[in-house]
Structures are given as structure tokens and as C-alpha cells.
Amino acid sequence: MTTATLAVELLTEELPPKALKSLGDAFAEGLAAALAARGFLDEGAQTTTFATPRRLAVTITRVRAVAPDAEVTEKLMPAKVALAADGTPSQALAKKLAGLGRPHLATATLDAADGPDRVFVRTDGKADYVWLSTLAKGAPLALGLQQALDQVVEKLPIPKVMRYAKPDGYYNDIAFVRPAHRLVALHGADVVPVRALGLEAGRVSGGHRFLGRADLAIASADAYEATLEAEGKVLPSFAKRRAAIAESLARAAQGSAVIMPDALQDEVAALVEWPAVYAGTFDRAFLEVPQECLILTMQQNQKYFALADAAGRLEPRFLLVSNLATDRPEAIVGGNERVLRARLADARFFYDQDRRARLETRLPRLDAIVYHNKLGSQGQRVLRLRALAKALAPQVGADPAQAERAAWLAKADLVTDMVGEFPELQGLMGRYYALHDGEAAAVADAIAQHYAPRFAGDALPEGPVAQAVALADKLDALAGLFGVGAQPTGDKDPFGLRRAALGVLRILIEKRIPAPLPGLVDAAFAAFDGVAAVKPDRPALAAFLAERLRGHLREQGYTANQVEAVLAAGLDRVDLVPDRLAAVKAFEALPEADALAAANKRIVNILRKSGAEAAAAVDRALLAPGAEHDLWHAFQGLAPEVDAACARGDWAHALRALATAKPVVDRFFDDVMVMADDPAVRGNRLALLAGVSSTMNRVADISRLAR
């Protein structure tokens, strides 16, 4: 069966840059998947995605002109209806087959042989049915591509649909991300006669608006990319265009470091079809403004790339990516320099104006900002944060007065002009303004860092004051929103509480803060005393934190059994969890681990089923000589050793010591009947097992390790 490369392109008005990459991927992958499902792709077919500001396109190699014939199986009717009492086809089956154009299949006996064009009996798992197997002729590519195009265009991840009229129409009856002007569909050198968005497919594309030809005939699907590059001055591959921009930026930087976040690179690649990089400058006086403000101004407002020296200091130069390659870029550079000068002047104005008022004088304005309709204003929240940060300070080793001061000022920059222009700078600008006001460095740093961690893998607050305020900020959000019933549901988390919970846990664990988590939750809810809308739900919040901790630990590479074994002891000291997990992981590798875990599980089950039958303490006089006495004696020696090891945090030593008890534990269960007929003996043995279980589970519930 003949195959050739297929090229499909939609030429449009300028597409939204932030959505271009996802639109291009969805268009290409969707068409390839739809054609593969219809049998048009030969083995080894390769898909290449193209996306520019004015086009979505794809080429797929080894595409068949006609799909292969396929066997189609259709369920007709229950066998008890289709067959007469003697097993021959009934009138109902004959009528059904005639309606399907297969009257010749209503023979005296049903064909059970393999192959198409036959009727047979088979169960569907519940009852016997009569099935019809026929051979469907392979569809031509034009039909398959039309179906695939209709399916993919309908399901593209369009952020906002635009309605417009056909080229010769009067009504806005076409809905797409942007008006489409041309459709290219080539199989080899042949046009595939399909339609999409009111357009008939052809071979004519369009080149660069200024550098290429408006009408660009594509000779064949294999020539699509090369033709656009050579004659259209278009780099159609998003990935190649992005890489070319990165290389050009590095060359133009002349040894300086280019500040180029991935999101900006993606956006710029989505704005140009034939990228050219030029360098510009700005007045060095603007460097008096915090460089974060200048960088954001360049990136967000102008899509420029800032440059830094080897020490990370911003340079008074920038790089711009133009869609127009020219040997005389002076006019382009000059125009962009004038625009940037105005933008930087605005940033300097905001910075100068903000410093005219101390942060603390802005606090009354927070009363006018609603934090949550049931939890009051940002001003009321600041009062809670002050009290909570001060209460938490001793537990993290912070100065209570500094923690309270930092929490009081932490939200003040929300009402500054700079943060109003660039919300991403909240906290960071507060630090600059606090230092300008003469606040202590620890207070200023806490203002900047109290939002951290903002995302997975983000850095944690460094100093104790910052950690106290960060914990207060997150615990206040968790307690307040859980208290008003606004906890996350399913995949919806509008207030970022999963992130806040993980932030609390990471700070406690990674900064080794020995603060009991239940006490932190109590303190957070206590801050809402007097807020009628908040109904403290400690169990729900504790369960939420435990679930986030489970997920975090699983991501660190621990098994579900290891995590559950450690968390069974509770969440009192989450800072100790990693060490205990490491010890459990090492214990699980010991040859005695499986047997001890199984024995401990057996002990747990016996104690649970026995109820309150265990004696208050072990009576040594009731212990039988041999296995029972040996078990008691072994754990009399082990208990102090295990307790001492746990007290100094040497969890691994405690578990290694317990591993030595395997022989006496095994012999006890081989030789001793725990549930003896004599109530006194039975109670004494249960008390013995309770003591053994308590010692064995000092580090973790090792019964959870049983396979």
C-alpha cells in the first residue's frame, strides 16, 4: 500500500502567544492520533509539529492514501431471539440481516469459522448474542482526514473563541481562536480535498508578512518546512525557532548573562516568525531602582531580555527579539529604547513615591481590602498574624518582638504603587521599603520571605524570624479557611491550601524545627477566637496535613508501607519523620525484618481482638519457664536500650537492637498459646505482648511493614 508524507496547515491571523505552543501541540498530536485510529499511519510514521504566530501545522510521514480494510463486528440480538428452537435462524434474524444487506447469511446453520462476512454466536459476558462480522473497505485519505480535522479543530484548547464570517459570508458563523484564511493539505505532491473553518484545502501558504511572499506555493508535503524557510522567511518549527532565539541572545550578550525565564522564551518565540536579536541600552541612573522592578518591567511590558554581569548585577543594556531582520536596525533599536525609557521612568516614579511614606503608615489602608468575606479584611488578618508569629517565635528560635514586628508589616506593601503595578513583587518590595525605613535586617528579610515556599521546590525562609512569620501566614490561612468550610475538594483548591500545608511541613522538616504540629494547629485556631464564622475543625485539618505529608514523603522515594509505619505514631514531631523513615528503610533491609513485622502484626491483631483482658502489668510468677520467660527477659533488657536510643534520636540503633529479638519472638509463638484457658495466665500473656508491642513500635509501627 503506497504511503507519502502528509502536510496540513491552517494559516490564521496572529494567534495568542501564551497559548500558541499548546495549540500547536494539540493540533499536530490530535491529527496524528485521529489518523492512526483510522488506520492511515504506517509503521514508523513520524510527526513533526509546527506553530508560528500565524499558523498551526503538522507533517506526518508514511501516511496511507487508503486505510486498510478492517473487520467490523456488530452485536445483533440475543441468541434466544435470533435462533429458533431447533437452532436455525429465526425470522427476526433473517429480517435484521436483510435490512443490513446480508440476506445470504441467514443460512440453516450459523458459521462459527473465523473471517469476515459471517454470523456467529458469542457471549458478551452476561448472555449469548448473535454477532455479525463484515469486512469494511478502507476509507480514502480525504474522508479520514476530513473526519480527523473536524474532530481536532473542535477540541483544540482555545483560551477564548472568536466568531467571524467566511470570506464570502455575511454572518459570524465561524468560531475559532482567530480568523483562518488558508488551509493547506498535501499528501505527497497531491492536494487532499478537505474543508475546515469554511476553507477549501489547497497548496498555497503565506510567507513572512514583510520578508516573504504573500502567496507561497508548496510543491509537496516533504518540502513544506524547507519552502517556508527558504522562500517564506518563516521558521515554522516552534522548537527550532526558540532554540535559534536562545543562541542569538547568547551571541548578542557578548559575555554577559542573559536573564531569560522559560515562560518569556516561549512567549517571544510565539511572537516572531523570523527572529532577529538586537541590543539596546538605557540610562544607568535607572539602576538605582531595585533590579527586580527593572527586570519585570522589561520582561512583562516589553518582552525584553535583561543582562547581568558576572556578579549578578543588572547592566544598563537589554536584548530585544524582532520579527524583522535588517542590516540597519537603528530605527528599531531607537524606538524600543524610547519606549523602555518611559517604562523605567514609571518604575522609578513608583519607587520614589512609595518611599515617601513609611510602611507602618500604610497599615490602615489594609482595612479596606477584603481577605475573605467570612474572615474579614487584610487588616484584621494582620492582627492575627502578629499574635500568631509572636506565639510561634520561641518554638523556632526567633525573637518574639521581631517576629511580631515583621508580621505586622508583612502585608503593608500590598498597598504600594509598585506592587499595584507588579503583584509578583509583593514581599520583595516590602523588604526594600523596610530597610529604607530603618527596620532590622531580620524583619525586612522576613517580610520578603514569608510567602515562601511559593511553589514546589521553592527555597524556604532562611532566618528564624522569617520562618515564624511564614508559618503564621500559612497556618492562619489553613485554620481560617478550614474553619469556614472552604477546604479543597477534588482537584479544586482556589486558595492554595495544599501549597500552604506543604509549606508548613517543609519548613518544619527541612529547617529541623521541633514544634509539635498539633500545638501549631491549636495556636492557629486560637487566633480566630471571637470570629463567629470560624468553627475549629482540628481533625479535618490534621487529616489534611497528614495526607499532604504522605504525598510529600512518597515523592521522596519512600514506599507506602514505610510511610504508614512511621506516620502511625502520629504527627507530633514531623521534623523527626525523615530520620525515622531512613531508619525504617534500613531496618526493612535486614534479614529479620519480615519475620518481626509479621510477628508484630500478629501481636497487634491479638491485642485488638482480646479487648480489655490484658493484666495491668506482667506478673513474673505466672510466666512459664522457657519461651515465655525468655521473651519477657529479652525485652526487659531491650526496652531501656531502645528507649535510650530513641531519646537521643538514634532510630537506626533502636531498630537494629529490636532485630536481635527475632529468635525469642519466633520461639514464643511456636511454643506458647496466648489465649490460655486460665484467665490469669491469659491476661498475663496479653500484658507481656502489650509490653513487647510498645517497645517494638517505639520508632514506627513495624506491623505496617508486613507483606
Protein Blocks (a to p, Z undefined) as FASTA:
>chain_A
ZZdddddddddddddfklmmmmmmmmmmmmmmmmmmnopacghiacdddddfkbccddde
hiafbdcdddddddfbdfklmpcfkopacfklmmmmmmnopamlmcfbdcfbgcehiadd
ddehjaccdddddddddddfklmmmmmmmmmmmmpccfbacddddfkbcbdfbccfbdcf
bdcddehjbccdddeehiacdfbdcddfklmcfbdcdfbfklmmmmmmmmnopafblklm
mmmmmmmmmmmnnopacdddfklmmmmmmmpfbdcdddddddfklmmpcfklmmmmmmmm
nopacdddfkopacfbdcdddfbdcfblmlmmmmmmmmmmmmmmmmmmmmmmmmmpcfkl
mmmmmmmpcfbfklopfklmmmmmmmmmmmmmmmnopafklmmmmmmmmmmmmmgfklmm
mmmlgojlmmmmmmmnopafklmmmmmmmmpcfbghiacdfblmlmmmmmmmmmmmmmmm
mmnopacehjbcfkommmmmmmmmmmmmmnopabdfklmmmmmmmmmgoiaklccdfklm
mmmmmmmmmmmmmmnopafklmmmmmmnopkbmmlmmmmmmmmmmmmmpmklmmmmmmmm
mmmmmmmmnommbcfbdcfklpcghjllmmmmmmmmmmmmmmmmmmnopaklmmmmmmmm
mmmmmmmmmmpcfkafblmlmmmmmmmmmmmmmmmmmmbcfklmpZZ
